[in-house]
Each structure stands twice: as C-alpha cells, then as structure tokens.
Amino acid sequence: MELSDYMVIYTGGMGMGASPEEQEKIMAEWGAWYEQMGSAIVDGGSPFAEAKHLAGNGVEDGPLGEPATGYTLISADSLEAAATACEGHPHLNHGGQVQVYTCIDMSPPE
C-alpha cells in the first residue's frame, strides 16, 4: 500500500509559558512521541507565532478563527491510520486539540 502525507495541525493548549520544569516535561513528551512515530515523520514542523489573515477586503492582524499553534507532517497508509497515530499526542495532555488533514498530491504525473 502506498503511503500518503497527512498534515497534523495543533490548536489550543497551554503553550510554553509554564515553568522551566514544566517546559522540560512537555518537551520530553513531544520527543517521546516523535521517537515513537519514527520514519512516519516527514517534517517535524514547528510552533507558530503571530499571524495575519487575508480576506476580500485586505490583510488584517491575527488569525481567522481559532489560531493554529503549530504543525507536523506525517506519512501513513490512510487518514484513519494517521489519526490513530495521533491519539496519544502530548498536545492533547495539555489542553490542546489535534486535527489531521489529508494532503493531496498535486505534482504532475511522471
């Protein structure tokens, strides 16, 4: 079965404003999740900072809707498998939500 890419988008959560000890604990949880995912990690992603959004009337400050806080790109053999792989994600342990989207391959056929 061919693997596809899935974009994991993070929203909410407590962020990294916690104490240094709590930050270390959170980073260790993320590290363990990345280790567990192994080669399924296509792009480890990064957290997001400030945002702007664009609409028909121009550019405005801030996100449109609930702000995304980061992303990771993973590979899996189905959307269900990708979502299952994210069930124990550490972001969920700290008040966050995780959304998994199927990435559509738009590259031209060879």
Backbone torsions as a table, in degrees:
resi	resn	phi	psi	omega
1	MET	NA	138.5	-179.8
2	GLU	-81.4	137.6	177.9
3	LEU	-83.5	148.8	175.1
4	SER	-122.1	166.2	177.7
5	ASP	-96.0	145.2	179.4
6	TYR	-133.5	130.9	179.6
7	MET	-91.7	122.2	177.3
8	VAL	-100.7	117.7	-178.3
9	ILE	-110.4	131.5	-179.6
10	TYR	-103.7	138.7	173.0
11	THR	-133.3	160.7	176.8
12	GLY	63.6	-158.8	-179.9
13	GLY	96.3	167.6	-176.4
14	MET	-82.8	-10.1	-179.6
15	GLY	73.0	-169.0	-177.8
16	MET	-106.2	24.4	179.9
17	GLY	-81.5	6.0	-177.8
18	ALA	-74.5	179.2	177.8
19	SER	-63.4	161.5	177.5
20	PRO	-56.6	-35.6	178.7
21	GLU	-65.7	-43.6	179.1
22	GLU	-66.6	-39.6	177.0
23	GLN	-60.0	-43.7	179.5
24	GLU	-61.9	-41.6	178.8
25	LYS	-63.2	-45.8	-179.8
26	ILE	-62.6	-45.3	180.0
27	MET	-63.0	-36.5	177.0
28	ALA	-65.1	-39.5	177.6
29	GLU	-63.6	-43.7	178.0
30	TRP	-63.1	-43.3	179.0
31	GLY	-59.6	-41.3	178.1
32	ALA	-65.0	-39.0	178.7
33	TRP	-65.4	-45.1	178.0
34	TYR	-60.5	-41.5	178.9
35	GLU	-63.0	-42.9	178.4
36	GLN	-62.0	-38.7	-178.6
37	MET	-72.7	-29.0	176.0
38	GLY	54.3	-128.3	-174.9
39	SER	-71.0	-6.8	176.8
40	ALA	-71.6	-15.0	177.7
41	ILE	-78.6	114.6	177.6
42	VAL	-87.1	-43.8	179.3
43	ASP	-144.0	118.7	-177.9
44	GLY	-62.6	-14.3	176.1
45	GLY	74.4	-162.9	179.4
46	SER	-168.0	162.0	174.0
47	PRO	-75.4	157.6	177.5
48	PHE	-101.0	155.0	175.5
49	ALA	-114.8	-140.1	-177.4
50	GLU	-62.9	160.7	-175.4
51	ALA	-141.0	162.1	167.9
52	LYS	-130.9	155.6	174.4
53	HIS	-129.4	153.8	-178.5
54	LEU	-115.3	137.5	177.1
55	ALA	-139.0	179.8	-178.3
56	GLY	-57.4	-24.4	-178.3
57	ASN	-99.4	14.0	174.6
58	GLY	117.0	-161.6	-176.6
59	VAL	-99.9	133.7	178.8
60	GLU	-129.6	156.1	178.2
61	ASP	-71.9	149.9	174.1
62	GLY	86.2	167.3	178.8
63	PRO	-77.3	165.9	173.3
64	LEU	-99.9	111.9	-176.0
65	GLY	83.9	-158.7	-179.7
66	GLU	-66.7	130.7	-176.6
67	PRO	-70.9	136.0	170.3
68	ALA	-76.8	144.0	-178.2
69	THR	-109.7	-7.9	178.0
70	GLY	169.0	-177.4	-178.6
71	TYR	-152.3	161.7	167.6
72	THR	-144.8	142.0	176.5
73	LEU	-106.8	124.0	-179.1
74	ILE	-124.0	165.2	173.3
75	SER	-117.7	147.2	179.0
76	ALA	-159.5	170.5	-179.1
77	ASP	-90.5	-3.7	175.4
78	SER	-165.6	162.9	175.5
79	LEU	-61.1	-39.3	179.3
80	GLU	-62.1	-42.6	178.8
81	ALA	-65.6	-38.7	178.9
82	ALA	-65.0	-43.7	178.8
83	ALA	-65.0	-41.1	178.7
84	THR	-61.9	-40.1	178.7
85	ALA	-62.5	-24.2	-178.1
86	CYS	-95.8	-1.2	-175.9
87	GLU	-57.8	-36.3	-179.3
88	GLY	-100.1	25.3	-175.3
89	HIS	-62.0	136.5	-178.1
90	PRO	-63.6	-23.4	178.3
91	HIS	-61.4	-30.8	179.1
92	LEU	-68.7	-24.8	-178.9
93	ASN	-77.4	-7.1	-174.7
94	HIS	-128.5	36.3	173.8
95	GLY	81.1	8.9	-178.1
96	GLY	-95.7	169.2	174.9
97	GLN	-120.5	152.3	179.7
98	VAL	-126.0	128.9	175.0
99	GLN	-117.2	140.5	-179.9
100	VAL	-119.6	125.1	-178.6
101	TYR	-118.0	140.3	172.2
102	THR	-75.4	129.9	175.4
103	CYS	-90.6	128.4	-179.9
104	ILE	-92.2	125.5	179.9
105	ASP	-74.4	114.0	-179.1
106	MET	-105.3	10.0	-179.6
107	SER	-70.5	146.6	-178.2
108	PRO	-67.1	148.1	179.0
109	PRO	-63.1	147.7	-179.6
110	GLU	-84.4	NA	NA
